[in-house]
Every structure is written in C-alpha cells, then in structure tokens.
Amino acid sequence: MAKMNMIQALNSAMDIAMGRDPAVVVLGQDVGFFGGVFRCTDGLQRKYGEHRVLDTPIAEGGIIAAAIGMGVNGLRPVAEVQFADYVYPAYDQIVSELARLRYRSAGDFHAPVTVRMPCGGGIRGGQTHSQSPEVLFAHVCGLKVAMPSNPYDAKGLLIGAIEDDDPVILFEPKRLYNGPFDGDPNKPAVPWSTHAKGEVPTDHYTVPFGRAEIVRAGTQVTIIAYGTMVHVAAAAAQALQLDAEIIDVRSLVPLDVDTLCASVCKTGRCVIAHEATRFAGFGAELAATVMEHCFWNLEAPIQRVAGWNTPYPHAFEWEYFPGQARVALALQAVMEPK
C-alpha cells in the first residue's frame, strides 16, 4: 500500500497495465515527453518508449480514430483527451464508430479502447476547461462510463477499463487530482484532505463496473453522488448532523440500480448531486430510476443539486459550483417537505 493522490493512482494504473501487457499503448496530446498537462502519464514514455506512449497532434478526432484502429488490430489503447471540453470533435468517432463496432460487426470485431478525460471545475478554466459532459456518453449504447471520487477507485477502474474488451469512457474530476487544497476561503468548505488522498495498493487490482459503493451508511436520507460531489455531500450531511447514507455511483453505465434503490427504500428520502448542468443531466436518469423502483417508499420529493443551466463561468466559478451550502438546502428541504 502507498498513499497516493488521484494523479499518482492513475499513473500507477497505466504503469501496471503496460508492464503486464505489451499490447497496452497510451496516446494523446502531450502525454509522452511532457507527461500530460496534469502529469498523469509522467515517466511512462521514458520507461516504455515512444512506440508505446505516443504524442499526437491537436486533433481529438484523429486520436480516437487512431485508437479505434489500434484496438481492432489487437492493441489496447488508452487515449487521453486533454480536457473533457475538447472531446466534441471526436464525438462522432466515439458514438458512430467506437460504441457500435461490436454490434455492427455482429461480434466479429471489438475495440478495447479506454478514453480518459479530466472533467469539472476547480482550476478557474472557464467554459472551455470545466465541463462535465458525462451524460452525453451515458446515453450512447455500447459504452461503459465511470467517474471515480478517490484514488483507490481511480486506479481500480482504470485498470479494469484497460482490460475490458469493450470501450470505456473514464471521467476524472480534476478538482480531486492533487489531493487536499490550501484552505483558500473562496473554495467550498470540504474536508478534502480526508478523501482526496488515500491508501492505494501498489500492485494490480480492479474495481468492477456496475457496482456502486456505500461510502457511509445511514438511515435518515440517501444522497446519491459521484466524482467531486461525493465529498461535498459528505460535508453537507456532516454539517447538518444528519444520519445520511451516501452512495458513490462510480459506474454510471452500467448502473447499480439495486444498491441505489435498496438505500432509498430504507431511508425514504433522496438527494441527488452532480456537478454537471441540471437540465437533462445524469441526475434526471437517477431520479427517474429511483421513482420507478421506490415510489411507495418515498416520504418526500426527490431533490437534485447540480450546476446551473449556463456555461461554466470563470470569474464566478464557485457561485456556479454546487457546493456544500446548496446540498445542505436540498437536504433540509427533503427532511422537512412542505
């Protein structure tokens, strides 16, 4: 075991996967010599060579197209899109080619491609460096989609994604990359230091897709979240001294419906939190699923906490971010319905 932040855990995952399987290759903008804009691939090119860690042009469509070709021909590519905001030029390749390859070939071909993308706010990147577009990929048949909230899950999910024979989209909350923050009063009050770094096995392991994690057991209310919002939710529940059960979705597709609904049926109350835009966000799917399975157990309407229906601002980043205060308001509403 070693204490790692999420960057170190992701780097360890790729290192282990490349060491175990010579078919694993890494490609993307600045992933080689530079080690990635967030240093997630630091040292991999020096260790495995330029033929396995490839710096690419600034052409996301080309990166994904190349990865598809590699996957079809026996490699296991790990493609990095430098920011999730940059994925849109590659969206057609992912949706029309990568996701449908096994189906359209009647199982004759598959592409074991992993696409990594830093997402969310936290670096004052504004509208073109802070988006969380996970729902656009969760809607696409043929893709697995995940977002970890801690280093242990980040490493286990990434190794599992690389070893999976079908395409996986892994969103990495950049807010959690480097571990605890410096106490800046302009940032949300969240106990990052107890969550963003953690003990991680140094050897091989995987975290299964389709299985949520009960981060904290409780009886009064269920909070369903993923990524950064898991920690925000925990801080809000702690501040209100609520006996909240906190569920980390981890795997958006496939979704662990059983764990989510068993919790809501037990507590009778549900708050859903994610950083992405509220309207048609993944929280809507979660809310609909809970309603279908838990309607007669609900004691109050489901509450959603999410980003505003605007582009992610630069100057007002923390007014946009669904922080602890907004989650607390939703918890108070669901505990005392009018």
C-alpha positions in Angstrom: 0.0 0.0 0.0 1.1 3.6 -0.6 -0.5 7.0 0.0 -1.5 8.4 -3.4 -3.4 11.3 -4.9 -5.5 10.6 -7.9 -2.8 11.6 -10.4 -0.4 9.1 -8.8 -3.1 6.4 -8.8 -3.9 6.8 -12.4 -0.2 6.8 -13.3 0.3 3.7 -11.4 -2.7 2.0 -13.1 -1.2 2.7 -16.6 2.2 1.7 -15.5 0.9 -1.7 -14.2 -1.2 -2.3 -17.2 1.6 -1.5 -19.6 4.0 -3.7 -17.6 1.6 -6.7 -17.7 0.5 -6.4 -21.3 2.7 -5.2 -24.2 -0.4 -4.5 -26.2 -1.3 -1.6 -23.9 -0.4 1.8 -25.5 -1.0 5.4 -24.4 -1.7 8.2 -26.8 -2.8 11.8 -26.7 -1.7 15.4 -26.6 1.5 15.9 -24.6 1.2 12.5 -22.9 4.8 11.5 -23.7 7.7 13.8 -23.3 5.7 16.3 -21.2 3.9 13.7 -19.1 0.4 15.1 -19.6 -0.9 18.5 -18.8 -1.8 17.2 -15.3 1.2 14.8 -15.2 -0.9 11.7 -15.2 1.4 10.0 -17.7 4.6 11.3 -16.3 7.6 9.0 -16.8 5.7 6.4 -18.9 7.4 7.3 -22.2 10.8 7.2 -20.6 10.0 3.7 -19.2 8.2 2.2 -22.2 9.4 4.1 -25.2 7.9 6.4 -27.8 6.4 3.4 -29.7 4.1 2.8 -26.7 3.5 6.3 -25.4 2.7 8.5 -28.4 2.4 12.2 -28.5 -0.3 13.2 -31.0 -1.3 16.3 -32.9 -4.0 18.5 -31.5 -6.7 16.5 -33.3 -9.1 14.7 -31.0 -11.0 13.1 -33.8 -7.7 11.7 -35.1 -6.7 10.5 -31.6 -9.9 8.5 -31.2 -9.9 7.2 -34.8 -6.3 6.0 -34.3 -7.2 4.3 -31.1 -10.1 2.5 -32.7 -7.8 1.2 -35.4 -5.3 0.1 -32.8 -8.0 -1.7 -30.8 -9.4 -3.5 -33.9 -5.9 -4.7 -34.7 -5.1 -6.2 -31.3 -3.8 -3.4 -29.2 -5.3 -1.9 -26.0 -5.1 1.8 -26.4 -5.6 4.3 -23.6 -6.4 7.6 -25.3 -6.3 10.8 -23.3 -8.4 13.8 -24.3 -6.6 16.6 -22.5 -9.8 18.2 -21.2 -13.3 16.8 -21.4 -14.3 20.0 -23.1 -12.1 19.1 -26.1 -13.9 15.8 -26.9 -16.6 17.2 -29.2 -14.5 17.0 -32.4 -14.1 13.3 -31.5 -17.7 12.7 -30.5 -18.7 11.3 -33.9 -15.8 8.8 -33.8 -16.9 7.6 -30.3 -20.6 7.4 -31.0 -20.8 6.3 -34.6 -17.7 4.0 -34.7 -16.3 3.0 -31.3 -19.5 2.4 -29.5 -21.2 0.4 -32.3 -18.3 -1.6 -33.6 -19.2 -4.9 -31.9 -22.9 -4.5 -32.7 -22.5 -3.6 -36.4 -20.0 -6.4 -37.0 -22.2 -9.0 -35.2 -19.5 -9.6 -32.7 -16.7 -10.2 -35.3 -14.8 -7.0 -34.2 -14.4 -5.2 -30.9 -12.3 -2.2 -29.8 -10.9 -2.4 -26.3 -10.3 1.4 -26.1 -10.2 3.4 -22.9 -10.8 7.2 -23.2 -9.6 9.2 -20.3 -10.9 12.8 -19.7 -10.3 15.3 -16.9 -13.7 16.9 -16.2 -15.3 19.5 -13.9 -14.2 22.8 -12.4 -11.7 23.7 -9.8 -8.9 25.4 -11.8 -10.8 28.5 -13.0 -10.7 27.2 -16.5 -14.0 28.8 -17.5 -16.4 27.5 -20.1 -13.9 25.6 -22.2 -11.9 23.7 -19.5 -14.5 22.9 -16.8 -17.4 20.9 -18.4 -18.8 17.6 -17.2 -20.3 16.0 -20.3 -20.8 12.5 -18.8 -24.5 12.3 -19.7 -23.7 12.7 -23.4 -21.8 9.4 -23.3 -24.1 7.6 -20.8 -26.8 7.9 -23.4 -24.8 6.1 -26.0 -25.4 2.3 -26.3 -22.1 0.3 -26.3 -20.1 2.5 -23.9 -19.2 2.0 -20.3 -18.9 5.3 -18.4 -17.4 5.8 -15.0 -16.2 8.7 -12.7 -14.2 7.9 -9.6 -14.2 10.0 -6.4 -11.0 8.8 -4.8 -7.6 7.4 -5.8 -8.4 3.8 -4.9 -11.3 3.7 -7.3 -9.5 5.7 -9.9 -6.7 3.1 -10.2 -9.0 0.1 -10.0 -11.5 1.5 -12.5 -8.7 2.4 -15.0 -7.1 -1.0 -14.8 -10.5 -2.6 -15.3 -11.2 -0.3 -18.2 -7.9 -1.2 -19.9 -8.5 -4.9 -19.5 -12.2 -4.6 -20.7 -12.8 -5.8 -24.3 -15.3 -3.0 -24.9 -14.9 0.8 -24.9 -14.8 2.7 -21.6 -15.1 6.4 -21.0 -13.4 7.4 -17.7 -14.0 10.9 -16.4 -11.5 12.2 -13.9 -12.6 15.1 -11.7 -9.6 17.5 -11.9 -10.8 19.1 -8.6 -9.6 15.9 -6.9 -6.4 15.3 -8.9 -3.9 16.8 -6.4 -5.4 15.9 -3.1 -6.0 18.4 -0.3 -6.3 22.1 -1.0 -4.6 25.1 0.7 -7.5 26.4 2.8 -8.4 29.2 0.3 -11.6 30.8 1.8 -13.0 31.2 -1.7 -13.2 27.5 -2.2 -16.1 25.4 -0.8 -15.6 24.1 2.8 -15.0 20.4 2.2 -12.7 18.0 4.2 -10.6 17.2 1.1 -7.6 16.0 3.0 -9.5 13.0 4.4 -10.8 11.9 1.0 -8.6 13.1 -2.0 -5.5 11.2 -0.8 -5.7 7.6 0.3 -4.1 4.3 0.7 -3.8 2.5 -2.7 -2.4 -0.9 -3.4 0.8 -0.6 -5.4 0.1 -3.8 -7.3 -2.7 -5.0 -9.7 -6.4 -4.8 -8.8 -9.6 -3.8 -10.4 -12.8 -2.1 -9.3 -15.8 -3.7 -11.0 -18.1 -1.7 -13.3 -21.8 -1.7 -12.4 -21.2 -1.6 -8.6 -21.8 1.5 -6.5 -20.2 2.0 -3.1 -21.9 2.8 0.1 -19.5 5.5 1.4 -21.3 6.0 4.6 -24.3 4.0 6.0 -27.3 5.9 7.4 -31.0 5.8 8.0 -32.4 9.3 7.5 -31.8 10.2 3.9 -29.9 8.8 0.9 -27.5 11.0 -1.0 -26.6 9.7 -4.5 -23.5 11.4 -6.0 -20.3 10.7 -7.9 -17.0 12.3 -8.5 -16.3 15.5 -6.6 -19.8 15.7 -5.3 -19.4 12.7 -3.1 -17.1 14.7 -0.8 -19.3 17.8 -1.0 -22.4 15.7 0.0 -20.5 14.2 2.9 -19.5 17.6 4.2 -23.1 18.9 3.9 -24.5 15.9 5.8 -21.9 16.2 8.5 -22.6 20.0 8.9 -26.3 19.3 9.4 -25.6 16.3 11.6 -27.8 14.1 9.5 -27.6 10.3 9.6 -27.3 10.2 5.8 -26.4 7.2 3.7 -24.1 8.4 0.9 -23.8 6.3 -2.3 -21.0 6.8 -4.7 -22.3 5.8 -8.1 -18.8 5.3 -9.5 -20.1 3.4 -12.6 -22.7 5.4 -14.4 -23.0 2.7 -17.1 -23.7 0.0 -16.1 -25.6 1.5 -13.2 -26.0 -0.3 -9.9 -29.8 0.1 -9.6 -30.1 -2.4 -6.7 -27.8 -0.6 -4.3 -29.3 2.8 -5.0 -32.9 1.7 -4.7 -32.3 -0.5 -1.6 -30.9 2.5 0.1 -33.8 4.9 -0.8 -36.4 2.3 0.1 -34.7 2.1 3.5 -34.4 5.8 4.2 -37.5 7.1 2.3 -35.7 10.3 1.2 -33.3 11.0 -1.6 -31.0 13.8 -2.7 -29.0 13.5 -6.0 -25.9 15.6 -6.6 -23.7 16.1 -9.6 -21.5 19.0 -10.9 -22.9 18.9 -14.5 -25.7 21.1 -15.7 -29.0 20.2 -14.0 -31.3 20.2 -17.0 -31.3 16.7 -18.7 -28.2 15.8 -16.5 -27.5 12.3 -15.3 -29.3 13.2 -12.1 -32.6 13.1 -14.1 -31.9 9.5 -15.0 -31.1 8.7 -11.4 -34.3 10.4 -10.2 -36.4 8.6 -12.7 -34.9 5.2 -11.7 -35.5 5.9 -8.0 -39.1 6.9 -8.7 -39.8 3.8 -10.7 -38.5 1.4 -8.0 -39.1 3.3 -4.8 -42.2 5.5 -5.3 -44.2 3.9 -2.5 -41.3 4.2 0.0 -40.6 7.9 -0.6 -41.5 10.2 2.2 -40.7 13.4 0.3 -40.0 14.5 -3.3 -36.5 13.7 -4.7 -34.2 16.7 -4.7 -31.5 17.4 -7.3 -28.4 19.6 -6.8 -26.4 20.4 -9.9 -24.7 23.1 -11.9 -26.7 25.9 -13.3 -28.1 25.8 -16.8 -25.4 28.2 -18.1 -21.8 27.8 -19.4 -19.3 27.3 -16.6 -18.1 30.8 -15.7 -14.6 31.9 -15.0 -14.9 34.7 -12.5 -17.9 33.2 -10.6 -16.7 29.6 -10.6 -17.7 28.9 -7.0 -21.1 30.5 -7.4 -21.7 28.0 -10.2 -20.2 25.0 -8.4 -22.9 23.1 -6.5 -21.2 23.4 -3.1 -21.9 22.4 0.4 -24.4 25.2 1.1 -26.6 24.2 -1.9 -26.5 20.5 -0.9 -27.5 21.4 2.6 -30.5 23.3 1.4 -31.7 20.3 -0.6 -31.2 18.1 2.5 -33.2 20.5 4.6 -36.0 20.5 2.0 -36.2 16.8 1.8 -36.2 16.3 5.5 -38.9 18.9 6.0 -41.1 18.7 2.9 -43.9 21.3 2.6 
